[in-house]
Amino acid sequence: SDVCSSDLEEGSVHITPQALRELVRKSCAGIDGIHSPSTSIRYKGRKVRLKVKIRLEPSCQVMKIRSLLTQKLEKMMVENLNFKNFEGVDVIIRGFQSSKIIEESD
């Protein structure tokens, strides 16, 4: 399977797609209102781009959440993981979900 790599002066670091998806999931967990994130990794030549599909709580401000998530993931990829070939994040909202499950009683 494909791996993402980051070149450091001491040598290269390889990150499996599974590890990258886990990092994205943990980044999403830190933002209120995001549920069920799933990530696909797109390779275009040597460039890497993340496509993150999420469900949002209906009360969330979409642009604010997108901005927060994008900033967090870009910081993780570029500053923390030292990806020189990171191209960006696409956020796709695939539905809305309430934070609490409301049970109907008869």
Biotite code that builds the C-alpha atoms (Angstrom):
import biotite.structure as struc

atoms = struc.array([
    struc.Atom([0.000, 0.000, 0.000], chain_id="A", res_id=1, res_name="SER", atom_name="CA", element="C"),
    struc.Atom([1.031, 3.585, -0.535], chain_id="A", res_id=2, res_name="ASP", atom_name="CA", element="C"),
    struc.Atom([2.810, 5.433, 2.208], chain_id="A", res_id=3, res_name="VAL", atom_name="CA", element="C"),
    struc.Atom([3.280, 9.128, 2.650], chain_id="A", res_id=4, res_name="CYS", atom_name="CA", element="C"),
    struc.Atom([6.824, 10.170, 3.257], chain_id="A", res_id=5, res_name="SER", atom_name="CA", element="C"),
    struc.Atom([8.514, 13.115, 4.837], chain_id="A", res_id=6, res_name="SER", atom_name="CA", element="C"),
    struc.Atom([12.191, 13.805, 4.190], chain_id="A", res_id=7, res_name="ASP", atom_name="CA", element="C"),
    struc.Atom([14.217, 15.001, 7.135], chain_id="A", res_id=8, res_name="LEU", atom_name="CA", element="C"),
    struc.Atom([17.943, 15.684, 7.271], chain_id="A", res_id=9, res_name="GLU", atom_name="CA", element="C"),
    struc.Atom([18.492, 12.451, 9.210], chain_id="A", res_id=10, res_name="GLU", atom_name="CA", element="C"),
    struc.Atom([16.552, 10.367, 6.668], chain_id="A", res_id=11, res_name="GLY", atom_name="CA", element="C"),
    struc.Atom([13.001, 9.820, 5.524], chain_id="A", res_id=12, res_name="SER", atom_name="CA", element="C"),
    struc.Atom([9.978, 9.033, 7.659], chain_id="A", res_id=13, res_name="VAL", atom_name="CA", element="C"),
    struc.Atom([7.183, 6.907, 6.217], chain_id="A", res_id=14, res_name="HIS", atom_name="CA", element="C"),
    struc.Atom([3.623, 7.220, 7.471], chain_id="A", res_id=15, res_name="ILE", atom_name="CA", element="C"),
    struc.Atom([1.040, 4.650, 6.471], chain_id="A", res_id=16, res_name="THR", atom_name="CA", element="C"),
    struc.Atom([-2.345, 5.869, 5.221], chain_id="A", res_id=17, res_name="PRO", atom_name="CA", element="C"),
    struc.Atom([-3.922, 4.152, 8.240], chain_id="A", res_id=18, res_name="GLN", atom_name="CA", element="C"),
    struc.Atom([-1.759, 6.206, 10.642], chain_id="A", res_id=19, res_name="ALA", atom_name="CA", element="C"),
    struc.Atom([-2.615, 9.384, 8.755], chain_id="A", res_id=20, res_name="LEU", atom_name="CA", element="C"),
    struc.Atom([-6.344, 8.607, 8.939], chain_id="A", res_id=21, res_name="ARG", atom_name="CA", element="C"),
    struc.Atom([-5.977, 8.063, 12.689], chain_id="A", res_id=22, res_name="GLU", atom_name="CA", element="C"),
    struc.Atom([-4.314, 11.471, 13.074], chain_id="A", res_id=23, res_name="LEU", atom_name="CA", element="C"),
    struc.Atom([-7.137, 13.122, 11.133], chain_id="A", res_id=24, res_name="VAL", atom_name="CA", element="C"),
    struc.Atom([-9.734, 11.319, 13.290], chain_id="A", res_id=25, res_name="ARG", atom_name="CA", element="C"),
    struc.Atom([-8.004, 12.572, 16.451], chain_id="A", res_id=26, res_name="LYS", atom_name="CA", element="C"),
    struc.Atom([-7.819, 16.113, 15.060], chain_id="A", res_id=27, res_name="SER", atom_name="CA", element="C"),
    struc.Atom([-11.556, 16.011, 14.345], chain_id="A", res_id=28, res_name="CYS", atom_name="CA", element="C"),
    struc.Atom([-12.270, 14.702, 17.846], chain_id="A", res_id=29, res_name="ALA", atom_name="CA", element="C"),
    struc.Atom([-10.808, 17.925, 19.248], chain_id="A", res_id=30, res_name="GLY", atom_name="CA", element="C"),
    struc.Atom([-13.372, 20.066, 17.428], chain_id="A", res_id=31, res_name="ILE", atom_name="CA", element="C"),
    struc.Atom([-16.894, 20.246, 18.865], chain_id="A", res_id=32, res_name="ASP", atom_name="CA", element="C"),
    struc.Atom([-19.640, 19.433, 16.412], chain_id="A", res_id=33, res_name="GLY", atom_name="CA", element="C"),
    struc.Atom([-17.745, 17.065, 14.108], chain_id="A", res_id=34, res_name="ILE", atom_name="CA", element="C"),
    struc.Atom([-18.816, 13.426, 13.932], chain_id="A", res_id=35, res_name="HIS", atom_name="CA", element="C"),
    struc.Atom([-17.833, 10.308, 11.942], chain_id="A", res_id=36, res_name="SER", atom_name="CA", element="C"),
    struc.Atom([-14.798, 11.607, 10.061], chain_id="A", res_id=37, res_name="PRO", atom_name="CA", element="C"),
    struc.Atom([-13.431, 9.478, 7.241], chain_id="A", res_id=38, res_name="SER", atom_name="CA", element="C"),
    struc.Atom([-10.341, 10.346, 5.256], chain_id="A", res_id=39, res_name="THR", atom_name="CA", element="C"),
    struc.Atom([-9.059, 9.495, 1.837], chain_id="A", res_id=40, res_name="SER", atom_name="CA", element="C"),
    struc.Atom([-5.581, 10.400, 0.718], chain_id="A", res_id=41, res_name="ILE", atom_name="CA", element="C"),
    struc.Atom([-5.067, 11.575, -2.839], chain_id="A", res_id=42, res_name="ARG", atom_name="CA", element="C"),
    struc.Atom([-1.711, 11.440, -4.552], chain_id="A", res_id=43, res_name="TYR", atom_name="CA", element="C"),
    struc.Atom([-1.094, 13.683, -7.546], chain_id="A", res_id=44, res_name="LYS", atom_name="CA", element="C"),
    struc.Atom([2.449, 13.119, -8.701], chain_id="A", res_id=45, res_name="GLY", atom_name="CA", element="C"),
    struc.Atom([4.474, 13.733, -5.567], chain_id="A", res_id=46, res_name="ARG", atom_name="CA", element="C"),
    struc.Atom([1.770, 15.904, -3.972], chain_id="A", res_id=47, res_name="LYS", atom_name="CA", element="C"),
    struc.Atom([-0.454, 14.664, -1.142], chain_id="A", res_id=48, res_name="VAL", atom_name="CA", element="C"),
    struc.Atom([-3.963, 15.992, -0.519], chain_id="A", res_id=49, res_name="ARG", atom_name="CA", element="C"),
    struc.Atom([-6.428, 14.958, 2.192], chain_id="A", res_id=50, res_name="LEU", atom_name="CA", element="C"),
    struc.Atom([-10.149, 14.563, 1.547], chain_id="A", res_id=51, res_name="LYS", atom_name="CA", element="C"),
    struc.Atom([-12.034, 14.544, 4.862], chain_id="A", res_id=52, res_name="VAL", atom_name="CA", element="C"),
    struc.Atom([-15.712, 13.601, 4.967], chain_id="A", res_id=53, res_name="LYS", atom_name="CA", element="C"),
    struc.Atom([-17.558, 14.579, 8.147], chain_id="A", res_id=54, res_name="ILE", atom_name="CA", element="C"),
    struc.Atom([-21.003, 14.808, 9.680], chain_id="A", res_id=55, res_name="ARG", atom_name="CA", element="C"),
    struc.Atom([-21.825, 18.050, 11.516], chain_id="A", res_id=56, res_name="LEU", atom_name="CA", element="C"),
    struc.Atom([-24.213, 19.041, 14.235], chain_id="A", res_id=57, res_name="GLU", atom_name="CA", element="C"),
    struc.Atom([-26.962, 21.187, 12.662], chain_id="A", res_id=58, res_name="PRO", atom_name="CA", element="C"),
    struc.Atom([-26.114, 24.134, 14.926], chain_id="A", res_id=59, res_name="SER", atom_name="CA", element="C"),
    struc.Atom([-22.513, 24.360, 13.671], chain_id="A", res_id=60, res_name="CYS", atom_name="CA", element="C"),
    struc.Atom([-21.232, 27.208, 11.537], chain_id="A", res_id=61, res_name="GLN", atom_name="CA", element="C"),
    struc.Atom([-19.957, 25.356, 8.477], chain_id="A", res_id=62, res_name="VAL", atom_name="CA", element="C"),
    struc.Atom([-17.306, 27.874, 7.410], chain_id="A", res_id=63, res_name="MET", atom_name="CA", element="C"),
    struc.Atom([-15.927, 28.179, 10.940], chain_id="A", res_id=64, res_name="LYS", atom_name="CA", element="C"),
    struc.Atom([-15.637, 24.386, 11.302], chain_id="A", res_id=65, res_name="ILE", atom_name="CA", element="C"),
    struc.Atom([-14.026, 24.051, 7.856], chain_id="A", res_id=66, res_name="ARG", atom_name="CA", element="C"),
    struc.Atom([-11.518, 26.768, 8.685], chain_id="A", res_id=67, res_name="SER", atom_name="CA", element="C"),
    struc.Atom([-10.672, 25.259, 12.094], chain_id="A", res_id=68, res_name="LEU", atom_name="CA", element="C"),
    struc.Atom([-10.254, 21.765, 10.695], chain_id="A", res_id=69, res_name="LEU", atom_name="CA", element="C"),
    struc.Atom([-8.196, 22.911, 7.708], chain_id="A", res_id=70, res_name="THR", atom_name="CA", element="C"),
    struc.Atom([-5.858, 24.981, 9.912], chain_id="A", res_id=71, res_name="GLN", atom_name="CA", element="C"),
    struc.Atom([-5.418, 22.121, 12.368], chain_id="A", res_id=72, res_name="LYS", atom_name="CA", element="C"),
    struc.Atom([-4.661, 19.550, 9.655], chain_id="A", res_id=73, res_name="LEU", atom_name="CA", element="C"),
    struc.Atom([-2.314, 21.852, 7.729], chain_id="A", res_id=74, res_name="GLU", atom_name="CA", element="C"),
    struc.Atom([-0.380, 22.569, 10.921], chain_id="A", res_id=75, res_name="LYS", atom_name="CA", element="C"),
    struc.Atom([-0.178, 18.834, 11.669], chain_id="A", res_id=76, res_name="MET", atom_name="CA", element="C"),
    struc.Atom([0.981, 17.920, 8.157], chain_id="A", res_id=77, res_name="MET", atom_name="CA", element="C"),
    struc.Atom([3.433, 20.768, 7.559], chain_id="A", res_id=78, res_name="VAL", atom_name="CA", element="C"),
    struc.Atom([4.769, 21.728, 10.995], chain_id="A", res_id=79, res_name="GLU", atom_name="CA", element="C"),
    struc.Atom([4.481, 18.505, 12.997], chain_id="A", res_id=80, res_name="ASN", atom_name="CA", element="C"),
    struc.Atom([5.061, 15.891, 10.288], chain_id="A", res_id=81, res_name="LEU", atom_name="CA", element="C"),
    struc.Atom([7.252, 18.056, 8.035], chain_id="A", res_id=82, res_name="ASN", atom_name="CA", element="C"),
    struc.Atom([5.436, 17.259, 4.769], chain_id="A", res_id=83, res_name="PHE", atom_name="CA", element="C"),
    struc.Atom([6.987, 19.372, 2.012], chain_id="A", res_id=84, res_name="LYS", atom_name="CA", element="C"),
    struc.Atom([4.611, 17.924, -0.601], chain_id="A", res_id=85, res_name="ASN", atom_name="CA", element="C"),
    struc.Atom([1.332, 18.611, 1.247], chain_id="A", res_id=86, res_name="PHE", atom_name="CA", element="C"),
    struc.Atom([-1.156, 20.318, -1.054], chain_id="A", res_id=87, res_name="GLU", atom_name="CA", element="C"),
    struc.Atom([-4.162, 20.895, 1.214], chain_id="A", res_id=88, res_name="GLY", atom_name="CA", element="C"),
    struc.Atom([-7.436, 19.613, 2.631], chain_id="A", res_id=89, res_name="VAL", atom_name="CA", element="C"),
    struc.Atom([-10.863, 19.187, 1.045], chain_id="A", res_id=90, res_name="ASP", atom_name="CA", element="C"),
    struc.Atom([-13.707, 19.046, 3.572], chain_id="A", res_id=91, res_name="VAL", atom_name="CA", element="C"),
    struc.Atom([-16.915, 17.332, 2.510], chain_id="A", res_id=92, res_name="ILE", atom_name="CA", element="C"),
    struc.Atom([-20.016, 17.457, 4.697], chain_id="A", res_id=93, res_name="ILE", atom_name="CA", element="C"),
    struc.Atom([-21.879, 14.223, 4.174], chain_id="A", res_id=94, res_name="ARG", atom_name="CA", element="C"),
    struc.Atom([-24.725, 14.885, 6.584], chain_id="A", res_id=95, res_name="GLY", atom_name="CA", element="C"),
    struc.Atom([-25.888, 16.344, 9.846], chain_id="A", res_id=96, res_name="PHE", atom_name="CA", element="C"),
    struc.Atom([-26.112, 14.619, 13.183], chain_id="A", res_id=97, res_name="GLN", atom_name="CA", element="C"),
    struc.Atom([-27.267, 15.740, 16.615], chain_id="A", res_id=98, res_name="SER", atom_name="CA", element="C"),
    struc.Atom([-24.849, 15.372, 19.502], chain_id="A", res_id=99, res_name="SER", atom_name="CA", element="C"),
    struc.Atom([-27.468, 13.590, 21.599], chain_id="A", res_id=100, res_name="LYS", atom_name="CA", element="C"),
    struc.Atom([-29.644, 10.802, 20.375], chain_id="A", res_id=101, res_name="ILE", atom_name="CA", element="C"),
    struc.Atom([-33.222, 11.806, 21.064], chain_id="A", res_id=102, res_name="ILE", atom_name="CA", element="C"),
    struc.Atom([-35.440, 8.862, 21.842], chain_id="A", res_id=103, res_name="GLU", atom_name="CA", element="C"),
    struc.Atom([-39.103, 9.111, 21.075], chain_id="A", res_id=104, res_name="GLU", atom_name="CA", element="C"),
    struc.Atom([-41.471, 7.622, 23.623], chain_id="A", res_id=105, res_name="SER", atom_name="CA", element="C"),
    struc.Atom([-45.022, 6.592, 22.900], chain_id="A", res_id=106, res_name="ASP", atom_name="CA", element="C"),
])
